[in-house]
């Protein structure tokens, strides 16, 4: 498959996703709060029906969100001079 064919396929997938998103948003008159509430309700319903497994992550109680953990491999309070 050529690069152009791949790009056309990706474009058609993106267009399909955008169309689905727009149809869903229209149902709620583009009210973001209503859209999010519906998506959360759908997610919870599917999880209750066993249709998908939801995972959650522990709350981040660190107030310093300037450097995400994992970007540097060190926690934000570790200096760059410390060795592992």
Protein Blocks (a to p, Z undefined) as FASTA:
>chain_A
ZZklmmmmmmmmmmmmmmmmmmmmmmnoopaklmmmmmmmmmmmmmmnopaccddddddf
bfblkbcghjlopafklcfkbcZZ
